Amino acid sequence: TVLRSRQFKINMKLLILSALVAVALSHPLEVSDEDLAQWELFKVAHEREYDTPEEELKRKNIFLENLQFVREHNEKFENGQVTFDVEINKYSDLTTEEFVTMMNGYKRPEGYESTGDKFDDSENVRLPKHLDWRKKGAVTKVKDQGSCGSCWAFSATGSLEGQHYLKSKKLVSLSEQNLVDCSTAEGNSGCHGGLMDKAFTYVQKNKGIDTEASYPYQGYSGNCRYNPKNKGATDNGFVNITSGSEKALQKA
């Protein structure tokens, strides 16, 4: 019948398309010996072992695409077209979607109302054209959350560390693991996501957060081991900046 004939043609088109995709995936990108050497160095440096040849081929192609992106972007950087450079790292065999799924533990429930006050950005203040808090000594070294969805905890400690420095002139690295393990009563879910607001609320109620040195990061949820003797900072209150307002962020 006409209907069956049309369905047959559709199925054939889908079959041909699937075959083309399979062929494309089964053949690696055209690459240089240097690219292949970079791939081998990546696997050794980050101890990569894949379960099947198909999985390794998939990861190799993703890596090579990311390598191409790095080169193209850094060429723009050298030409002054962008303001920062990038490099290969341990996530370079992941797609953007995979990376986001692994690293994004920010959870803001629909309709959630923060307990923090709203920042008043109406005050007329003179703002500098440039300000780098790293040069002011208010930013700790770069940290790595690993595969734990604890970005919310790192956001909270980063903010507290900066404010603590401005008050005390002492830069103290604070414990993300303390927040991961201990702020579940406030509504956070450890490595399965959370909110900075709830982390701040925990520190307020707890009257402190431990230093990173005394309560180091593990990258997985565990029992709460907060010790007030190792307190690195406190939180007397926090405000929320208007979402999407760079001017309010600048004033804050």
Backbone as CSV, one residue per row, in Angstrom:
resi,resn,N_x,N_y,N_z,CA_x,CA_y,CA_z,C_x,C_y,C_z
1,THR,0.841,-1.194,0.000,0.000,0.000,0.000,0.873,1.239,0.000
2,VAL,0.233,2.394,-0.285,0.973,3.656,-0.303,1.558,3.960,1.074
3,LEU,0.756,3.686,2.136,1.194,3.983,3.502,2.424,3.161,3.868
4,ARG,2.374,1.842,3.510,3.508,0.973,3.818,4.744,1.386,3.025
5,SER,4.524,1.813,1.778,5.639,2.254,0.938,6.328,3.469,1.536
6,ARG,5.514,4.432,2.020,6.069,5.635,2.638,6.841,5.277,3.919
7,GLN,6.241,4.382,4.701,6.900,3.975,5.939,8.220,3.286,5.652
8,PHE,8.243,2.460,4.557,9.464,1.761,4.166,10.556,2.770,3.803
9,LYS,10.173,3.819,3.042,11.144,4.840,2.641,11.689,5.582,3.854
10,ILE,10.798,5.884,4.799,11.232,6.588,6.011,12.229,5.733,6.800
11,ASN,11.879,4.430,6.936,12.757,3.521,7.672,14.115,3.389,6.990
12,MET,14.100,3.345,5.654,15.351,3.241,4.915,16.207,4.481,5.111
13,LYS,15.573,5.657,5.111,16.311,6.897,5.315,16.946,6.920,6.701
14,LEU,16.179,6.466,7.705,16.708,6.428,9.060,17.867,5.438,9.161
15,LEU,17.723,4.305,8.457,18.769,3.287,8.472,20.052,3.814,7.831
16,ILE,19.900,4.497,6.696,21.067,5.075,6.010,21.728,6.140,6.879
17,LEU,20.907,6.999,7.526,21.436,8.040,8.392,22.198,7.426,9.559
18,SER,21.629,6.385,10.168,22.301,5.706,11.279,23.622,5.110,10.838
19,ALA,23.630,4.533,9.615,24.860,3.937,9.096,25.933,4.996,8.884
20,LEU,25.527,6.164,8.371,26.482,7.248,8.145,27.074,7.734,9.461
21,VAL,26.216,7.863,10.481,26.693,8.286,11.801,27.677,7.270,12.350
22,ALA,27.333,5.972,12.199,28.208,4.904,12.688,29.558,4.937,11.995
23,VAL,29.548,5.172,10.684,30.802,5.259,9.932,31.632,6.444,10.408
24,ALA,30.955,7.574,10.636,31.667,8.777,11.086,32.318,8.548,12.436
25,LEU,31.599,7.846,13.330,32.131,7.614,14.658,33.248,6.580,14.661
26,SER,33.226,5.694,13.693,34.212,4.615,13.676,35.541,5.053,13.092
27,HIS,35.568,6.235,12.462,36.812,6.738,11.880,37.293,7.955,12.669
28,PRO,38.501,7.939,13.168,39.005,9.082,13.922,39.178,10.307,13.020
29,LEU,39.244,11.464,13.670,39.466,12.692,12.926,40.849,12.659,12.293
30,GLU,41.019,13.414,11.207,42.342,13.528,10.592,43.216,14.359,11.530
31,VAL,44.247,13.726,12.040,45.073,14.388,13.044,46.548,14.177,12.716
32,SER,47.366,15.023,13.337,48.806,14.928,13.140,49.421,13.995,14.182
33,ASP,50.669,13.687,13.977,51.396,12.870,14.949,51.482,13.595,16.296
34,GLU,51.586,14.910,16.239,51.644,15.699,17.471,50.337,15.565,18.255
35,ASP,49.190,15.578,17.528,47.895,15.412,18.179,47.805,14.058,18.873
36,LEU,48.242,13.028,18.183,48.211,11.677,18.748,49.122,11.583,19.968
37,ALA,50.256,12.271,19.902,51.169,12.278,21.044,50.520,12.986,22.238
38,GLN,49.787,14.067,21.953,49.082,14.784,23.008,48.041,13.882,23.679
39,TRP,47.344,13.084,22.870,46.346,12.147,23.386,46.997,11.114,24.311
40,GLU,48.132,10.569,23.884,48.813,9.573,24.702,49.323,10.193,26.006
41,LEU,49.852,11.413,25.931,50.314,12.112,27.132,49.153,12.382,28.089
42,PHE,48.001,12.750,27.521,46.809,13.008,28.333,46.409,11.763,29.113
43,LYS,46.382,10.620,28.442,45.972,9.377,29.099,46.932,9.002,30.230
44,VAL,48.217,9.202,30.008,49.205,8.875,31.039,49.097,9.854,32.208
45,ALA,49.022,11.153,31.899,48.999,12.185,32.939,47.785,12.058,33.849
46,HIS,46.648,11.646,33.273,45.404,11.583,34.053,44.918,10.156,34.285
47,GLU,45.827,9.196,34.049,45.571,7.787,34.359,44.249,7.295,33.763
48,ARG,44.083,7.551,32.481,42.849,7.154,31.802,42.947,5.727,31.271
49,GLU,41.958,4.935,31.635,41.790,3.600,31.074,40.309,3.433,30.752
50,TYR,40.004,2.993,29.543,38.615,2.887,29.098,38.199,1.426,28.988
51,ASP,36.920,1.178,29.237,36.423,-0.201,29.327,36.450,-0.944,27.998
52,THR,36.204,-0.214,26.898,36.140,-0.866,25.585,36.873,-0.024,24.549
53,PRO,37.278,-0.631,23.437,37.896,0.136,22.344,36.953,1.208,21.805
54,GLU,35.653,0.913,21.798,34.670,1.898,21.304,34.627,3.126,22.202
55,GLU,34.691,2.889,23.525,34.682,4.008,24.460,35.954,4.833,24.316
56,GLU,37.079,4.178,24.133,38.338,4.920,23.967,38.317,5.755,22.689
57,LEU,37.772,5.187,21.611,37.674,5.943,20.362,36.793,7.167,20.536
58,LYS,35.688,6.989,21.246,34.776,8.107,21.503,35.492,9.198,22.286
59,ARG,36.206,8.801,23.346,36.903,9.777,24.188,38.052,10.437,23.434
60,LYS,38.697,9.693,22.589,39.792,10.233,21.779,39.287,11.322,20.852
61,ASN,38.161,11.067,20.188,37.605,12.061,19.267,37.151,13.322,19.999
62,ILE,36.574,13.136,21.195,36.181,14.298,22.000,37.414,15.095,22.399
63,PHE,38.458,14.394,22.818,39.706,15.053,23.196,40.280,15.848,22.032
64,LEU,40.308,15.249,20.845,40.882,15.919,19.683,40.078,17.156,19.297
65,GLU,38.753,17.087,19.446,37.924,18.267,19.184,38.223,19.364,20.201
66,ASN,38.383,18.974,21.473,38.714,19.958,22.494,40.107,20.538,22.275
67,LEU,41.038,19.699,21.811,42.390,20.171,21.505,42.356,21.213,20.392
68,GLN,41.531,20.968,19.394,41.386,21.928,18.303,40.809,23.243,18.813
69,PHE,39.817,23.140,19.692,39.234,24.346,20.286,40.286,25.145,21.048
70,VAL,41.112,24.453,21.848,42.146,25.120,22.633,43.093,25.886,21.718
71,ARG,43.516,25.267,20.635,44.449,25.918,19.723,43.826,27.136,19.046
72,GLU,42.583,26.986,18.591,41.910,28.096,17.920,41.667,29.251,18.887
73,HIS,41.260,28.912,20.112,41.004,29.970,21.099,42.287,30.701,21.470
74,ASN,43.355,29.962,21.696,44.609,30.585,22.103,45.231,31.423,20.984
75,GLU,44.933,31.066,19.745,45.361,31.904,18.634,44.644,33.256,18.688
76,LYS,43.358,33.215,19.036,42.606,34.464,19.207,43.167,35.272,20.374
77,PHE,43.578,34.565,21.433,44.163,35.240,22.593,45.449,35.969,22.208
78,GLU,46.291,35.289,21.444,47.562,35.888,21.016,47.329,37.087,20.096
79,ASN,46.199,37.083,19.384,45.874,38.198,18.488,45.065,39.294,19.177
80,GLY,44.846,39.123,20.482,44.119,40.140,21.241,42.615,40.123,21.033
81,GLN,42.082,39.034,20.493,40.645,38.951,20.238,39.856,38.505,21.459
82,VAL,40.503,37.794,22.377,39.896,37.386,23.649,40.875,37.720,24.763
83,THR,40.396,37.736,25.998,41.213,38.234,27.113,41.821,37.143,27.974
84,PHE,41.628,35.882,27.629,42.175,34.798,28.441,42.560,33.629,27.545
85,ASP,43.483,32.812,28.039,43.861,31.610,27.298,43.323,30.374,28.002
86,VAL,43.338,29.237,27.321,42.827,27.983,27.875,43.849,26.890,27.622
87,GLU,43.684,25.752,28.276,44.617,24.651,28.082,43.924,23.314,28.319
88,ILE,44.563,22.257,27.879,44.067,20.906,28.115,44.157,20.603,29.609
89,ASN,43.118,19.952,30.144,43.155,19.537,31.543,42.502,18.165,31.684
90,LYS,42.249,17.732,32.898,41.771,16.368,33.116,40.337,16.138,32.635
91,TYR,39.639,17.215,32.250,38.271,17.073,31.758,38.190,17.086,30.232
92,SER,39.326,17.043,29.565,39.356,17.258,28.118,38.848,16.086,27.289
93,ASP,38.514,14.974,27.919,37.871,13.891,27.174,36.374,13.837,27.438
94,LEU,35.826,14.938,27.964,34.390,15.056,28.206,33.779,16.082,27.269
95,THR,32.518,15.883,26.905,31.783,16.913,26.174,31.359,17.995,27.156
96,THR,30.927,19.126,26.630,30.447,20.207,27.487,29.280,19.730,28.342
97,GLU,28.375,18.967,27.734,27.196,18.485,28.461,27.595,17.548,29.594
98,GLU,28.555,16.680,29.350,29.020,15.758,30.383,29.690,16.514,31.523
99,PHE,30.473,17.533,31.163,31.152,18.322,32.184,30.149,19.034,33.081
100,VAL,29.141,19.646,32.476,28.120,20.368,33.237,27.372,19.415,34.169
101,THR,27.006,18.238,33.665,26.301,17.253,34.478,27.149,16.834,35.683
102,MET,28.446,16.667,35.466,29.338,16.233,36.537,29.570,17.325,37.575
103,MET,29.740,18.575,37.117,30.235,19.622,37.996,29.163,20.552,38.569
104,ASN,28.007,20.616,37.938,27.028,21.613,38.360,26.106,21.062,39.433
105,GLY,26.415,21.369,40.696,25.577,20.917,41.798,24.699,22.011,42.366
106,TYR,24.582,23.128,41.621,23.754,24.240,42.094,22.282,23.866,41.975
107,LYS,21.578,23.889,43.091,20.160,23.521,43.099,19.334,24.644,43.721
108,ARG,18.582,25.333,42.892,17.694,26.375,43.390,16.258,25.940,43.126
109,PRO,15.540,25.524,44.168,14.169,25.061,43.965,13.282,26.166,43.407
110,GLU,12.337,25.782,42.587,11.414,26.753,42.008,10.626,27.424,43.121
111,GLY,10.592,28.755,43.086,9.861,29.506,44.099,10.616,29.704,45.397
112,TYR,11.891,29.304,45.435,12.670,29.410,46.678,12.907,30.876,47.040
113,GLU,12.687,31.217,48.300,12.934,32.566,48.792,14.121,32.528,49.746
114,SER,15.156,33.271,49.428,16.349,33.285,50.258,16.080,33.977,51.584
115,THR,16.792,33.531,52.615,16.666,34.177,53.926,17.546,35.418,54.027
116,GLY,18.398,35.632,53.041,19.263,36.811,53.046,18.521,38.063,52.615
117,ASP,19.012,39.214,53.069,18.429,40.486,52.656,18.801,40.801,51.218
118,LYS,18.034,41.668,50.582,18.354,42.093,49.225,19.362,43.231,49.280
119,PHE,20.387,43.138,48.474,21.419,44.167,48.446,20.860,45.465,47.888
120,ASP,21.120,46.583,48.591,20.657,47.898,48.159,21.724,48.528,47.276
121,ASP,21.460,48.553,45.966,22.453,49.104,45.041,22.116,50.529,44.611
122,SER,21.228,51.185,45.386,20.820,52.539,45.003,21.841,53.586,45.420
123,GLU,22.727,53.248,46.361,23.709,54.204,46.854,24.639,54.652,45.727
124,ASN,24.852,55.951,45.655,25.688,56.524,44.600,27.156,56.488,45.037
125,VAL,27.891,55.536,44.522,29.305,55.406,44.886,30.154,55.439,43.628
126,ARG,31.382,55.929,43.777,32.312,55.958,42.661,32.998,54.597,42.557
127,LEU,32.864,53.975,41.413,33.412,52.633,41.223,34.688,52.691,40.385
128,PRO,35.687,51.931,40.763,36.916,51.896,39.957,36.660,51.182,38.628
129,LYS,37.419,51.549,37.610,37.271,50.888,36.313,37.786,49.462,36.361
130,HIS,38.806,49.221,37.183,39.404,47.895,37.280,39.641,47.556,38.745
131,LEU,39.360,46.324,39.108,39.636,45.860,40.465,39.868,44.346,40.426
132,ASP,41.052,43.931,40.816,41.412,42.518,40.845,41.665,42.132,42.292
133,TRP,40.712,41.406,42.890,40.831,41.050,44.295,41.988,40.090,44.554
134,ARG,42.456,39.405,43.518,43.633,38.545,43.688,44.847,39.385,44.061
135,LYS,44.988,40.527,43.390,46.120,41.405,43.657,46.006,42.065,45.035
136,LYS,44.784,42.136,45.549,44.567,42.689,46.888,44.844,41.661,47.977
137,GLY,45.021,40.392,47.567,45.305,39.338,48.542,44.068,38.714,49.154
138,ALA,42.896,38.901,48.510,41.639,38.457,49.099,41.105,37.151,48.513
139,VAL,41.903,36.488,47.663,41.430,35.280,46.984,42.405,34.128,47.237
140,THR,41.861,32.987,47.661,42.703,31.813,47.892,43.052,31.150,46.562
141,LYS,43.927,30.169,46.616,44.361,29.459,45.415,43.181,28.732,44.757
142,VAL,43.337,28.397,43.495,42.305,27.659,42.760,42.107,26.289,43.397
143,LYS,40.842,25.896,43.568,40.517,24.600,44.173,39.815,23.716,43.145
144,ASP,39.686,22.443,43.470,39.115,21.467,42.539,38.059,20.645,43.266
145,GLN,36.802,20.731,42.809,35.726,20.002,43.470,35.659,18.541,43.061
146,GLY,36.418,18.145,42.029,36.372,16.770,41.566,35.021,16.419,40.975
147,SER,34.607,15.179,41.148,33.334,14.737,40.565,32.160,14.893,41.524
148,CYS,32.392,15.519,42.645,31.335,15.788,43.642,30.600,17.063,43.251
149,GLY,29.271,17.033,43.268,28.469,18.205,42.897,28.402,19.230,44.011
150,SER,29.561,19.765,44.369,29.666,20.660,45.529,30.055,22.080,45.154
151,CYS,29.729,22.499,43.932,30.110,23.848,43.503,29.530,24.905,44.438
152,TRP,28.343,24.629,44.977,27.696,25.557,45.914,28.569,25.803,47.154
153,ALA,29.250,24.749,47.629,30.114,24.883,48.807,31.342,25.725,48.489
154,PHE,31.912,25.535,47.305,33.079,26.318,46.893,32.696,27.784,46.686
155,SER,31.496,28.023,46.172,31.020,29.397,46.012,30.884,30.077,47.369
156,ALA,30.363,29.324,48.330,30.164,29.888,49.672,31.492,30.187,50.354
157,THR,32.434,29.245,50.308,33.715,29.490,50.971,34.485,30.621,50.293
158,GLY,34.414,30.686,48.966,35.110,31.758,48.256,34.619,33.125,48.683
159,SER,33.316,33.255,48.833,32.734,34.528,49.277,33.139,34.847,50.718
160,LEU,33.040,33.844,51.586,33.396,34.052,52.994,34.872,34.375,53.165
161,GLU,35.721,33.706,52.390,37.163,33.945,52.487,37.502,35.393,52.151
162,GLY,36.859,35.913,51.096,37.108,37.294,50.700,36.636,38.282,51.743
163,GLN,35.431,38.061,52.279,34.895,38.972,53.288,35.706,38.894,54.583
164,HIS,36.128,37.692,54.933,36.951,37.527,56.141,38.267,38.283,55.994
165,TYR,38.837,38.251,54.782,40.078,38.974,54.551,39.870,40.482,54.696
166,LEU,38.778,40.984,54.132,38.512,42.418,54.198,38.331,42.895,55.638
167,LYS,37.817,42.011,56.503,37.608,42.378,57.904,38.875,42.225,58.742
168,SER,39.629,41.151,58.480,40.748,40.812,59.366,42.127,41.011,58.745
169,LYS,42.149,41.190,57.408,43.410,41.238,56.657,44.180,39.920,56.742
170,LYS,43.456,38.843,57.021,44.043,37.504,57.047,43.301,36.625,56.042
171,LEU,44.046,36.034,55.115,43.440,35.161,54.116,43.479,33.725,54.632
172,VAL,42.304,33.190,54.923,42.188,31.840,55.481,41.361,30.979,54.527
173,SER,41.911,29.862,54.092,41.174,28.943,53.238,40.198,28.148,54.102
174,LEU,38.921,28.187,53.742,37.865,27.570,54.552,37.442,26.217,53.981
175,SER,36.806,25.415,54.807,36.526,24.016,54.485,35.219,23.810,53.744
176,GLU,35.323,23.462,52.461,34.149,23.055,51.689,33.583,21.743,52.219
177,GLN,34.478,20.859,52.672,34.027,19.560,53.172,33.160,19.725,54.418
178,ASN,33.458,20.710,55.227,32.640,21.033,56.385,31.195,21.308,55.959
179,LEU,31.041,22.074,54.882,29.702,22.393,54.371,29.037,21.167,53.744
180,VAL,29.799,20.401,52.979,29.259,19.203,52.329,28.720,18.219,53.369
181,ASP,29.478,18.035,54.445,29.113,17.040,55.459,28.053,17.525,56.441
182,CYS,28.016,18.816,56.709,27.285,19.291,57.896,26.055,20.156,57.644
183,SER,25.791,20.576,56.403,24.683,21.530,56.188,23.432,20.879,55.603
184,THR,23.271,19.577,55.819,22.069,18.897,55.294,20.802,19.366,56.003
185,ALA,20.907,19.703,57.281,19.730,20.163,58.026,19.186,21.463,57.450
186,GLU,20.065,22.239,56.804,19.642,23.502,56.179,19.080,23.266,54.782
187,GLY,19.143,22.035,54.283,18.550,21.717,52.983,19.528,21.391,51.884
188,ASN,20.835,21.374,52.192,21.817,20.995,51.177,21.937,19.470,51.095
189,SER,22.450,19.001,49.954,22.488,17.558,49.706,23.893,17.048,49.418
190,GLY,24.886,17.624,50.070,26.248,17.139,49.914,26.721,17.181,48.484
191,CYS,27.183,16.050,47.978,27.681,15.961,46.603,26.564,15.941,45.571
192,HIS,25.322,15.944,46.015,24.190,15.935,45.098,23.573,17.324,44.931
193,GLY,24.303,18.350,45.372,23.869,19.715,45.110,23.458,20.482,46.350
194,GLY,23.337,21.782,46.176,22.957,22.640,47.294,22.902,24.089,46.883
195,LEU,22.748,24.961,47.871,22.652,26.400,47.644,23.620,27.147,48.558
196,MET,24.218,28.203,48.026,25.115,29.022,48.828,24.373,29.629,50.016
197,ASP,23.119,30.081,49.795,22.329,30.696,50.871,22.234,29.764,52.076
198,LYS,21.972,28.482,51.777,21.816,27.505,52.856,23.152,27.215,53.537
199,ALA,24.227,27.327,52.773,25.557,27.172,53.367,25.841,28.324,54.328
200,PHE,25.519,29.554,53.912,25.701,30.714,54.784,24.846,30.576,56.036
201,THR,23.611,30.114,55.874,22.710,29.928,57.009,23.297,28.934,58.007
202,TYR,23.879,27.856,57.473,24.529,26.869,58.352,25.646,27.517,59.156
203,VAL,26.506,28.284,58.492,27.647,28.901,59.181,27.149,29.857,60.265
204,GLN,26.065,30.582,59.973,25.485,31.476,60.968,24.991,30.700,62.188
205,LYS,24.173,29.677,61.941,23.619,28.866,63.037,24.727,28.167,63.816
206,ASN,25.735,27.701,63.096,26.835,26.942,63.696,27.850,27.835,64.393
207,LYS,27.747,29.133,64.099,28.670,30.129,64.649,30.111,29.863,64.224
208,GLY,30.230,29.376,62.967,31.573,29.206,62.445,31.693,28.115,61.406
209,ILE,32.823,28.127,60.706,33.185,27.094,59.733,34.666,26.803,59.929
210,ASP,35.041,25.537,59.841,36.436,25.148,60.054,37.335,25.575,58.897
211,THR,38.627,25.613,59.176,39.612,25.892,58.123,39.755,24.666,57.226
212,GLU,40.211,24.900,56.016,40.452,23.790,55.096,41.589,22.901,55.612
213,ALA,42.572,23.518,56.254,43.709,22.753,56.765,43.265,21.734,57.810
214,SER,42.296,22.095,58.633,41.842,21.200,59.699,40.765,20.226,59.238
215,TYR,40.082,20.567,58.150,38.968,19.742,57.658,39.086,19.676,56.138
216,PRO,40.065,18.930,55.628,40.393,18.955,54.190,39.306,18.346,53.312
217,TYR,39.344,18.721,52.059,38.339,18.274,51.088,38.574,16.829,50.690
218,GLN,37.477,16.040,50.638,37.547,14.642,50.231,36.844,14.371,48.907
219,GLY,35.806,15.163,48.598,35.091,14.968,47.338,33.969,13.962,47.430
220,TYR,33.544,13.628,48.634,32.368,12.787,48.829,31.752,13.125,50.189
221,SER,30.470,12.837,50.336,29.770,13.174,51.572,30.142,12.209,52.685
222,GLY,30.323,12.751,53.888,30.667,11.926,55.046,29.998,12.446,56.301
223,ASN,30.400,11.913,57.446,29.860,12.356,58.724,30.398,13.732,59.080
224,CYS,29.570,14.514,59.742,29.981,15.869,60.128,31.049,15.804,61.209
225,ARG,32.175,16.485,60.970,33.298,16.468,61.903,33.718,17.876,62.296
226,TYR,32.762,18.812,62.314,33.086,20.193,62.673,33.660,20.261,64.085
227,ASN,34.726,21.040,64.231,35.350,21.248,65.532,35.514,22.743,65.759
228,PRO,34.800,23.316,66.727,34.880,24.772,66.944,36.288,25.264,67.251
229,LYS,37.161,24.379,67.708,38.543,24.785,67.982,39.286,25.137,66.696
230,ASN,38.778,24.615,65.567,39.445,24.844,64.278,38.693,25.861,63.410
231,LYS,37.857,26.638,64.037,37.044,27.622,63.309,37.930,28.636,62.594
232,GLY,37.621,28.859,61.309,38.413,29.812,60.530,37.720,31.122,60.272
233,ALA,36.378,31.119,60.359,35.608,32.338,60.095,34.180,32.134,60.580
234,THR,33.456,33.234,60.655,32.037,33.207,60.999,31.259,33.970,59.936
235,ASP,29.945,33.979,60.084,29.081,34.685,59.131,28.015,35.418,59.924
236,ASN,28.050,36.739,59.863,27.093,37.551,60.606,25.891,37.984,59.772
237,GLY,25.843,37.530,58.519,24.730,37.897,57.649,25.171,37.953,56.203
238,PHE,24.206,37.864,55.306,24.528,37.921,53.883,23.384,38.588,53.134
239,VAL,23.700,39.098,51.956,22.700,39.757,51.117,22.698,39.122,49.739
240,ASN,21.596,39.265,49.050,21.466,38.738,47.696,21.519,39.881,46.692
241,ILE,22.370,39.724,45.691,22.495,40.714,44.636,21.473,40.425,43.551
242,THR,20.905,41.464,42.972,19.912,41.301,41.918,20.463,40.428,40.799
243,SER,19.732,39.375,40.478,20.185,38.426,39.463,20.393,39.112,38.115
244,GLY,21.562,38.902,37.523,21.858,39.445,36.206,22.348,40.879,36.200
245,SER,22.442,41.519,37.371,22.860,42.923,37.425,24.365,43.023,37.690
246,GLU,25.133,43.315,36.652,26.570,43.478,36.822,26.881,44.740,37.617
247,LYS,26.052,45.759,37.474,26.259,47.001,38.212,26.105,46.775,39.713
248,ALA,25.088,46.001,40.108,24.900,45.694,41.527,26.065,44.865,42.053
249,LEU,26.539,43.930,41.240,27.686,43.105,41.629,28.922,43.971,41.806
250,GLN,29.091,44.942,40.934,30.220,45.857,41.009,30.174,46.658,42.310
251,LYS,28.997,47.167,42.656,28.847,47.964,43.875,29.049,47.128,45.131
252,ALA,28.586,45.891,45.074,28.725,45.019,46.241,30.184,44.698,46.507
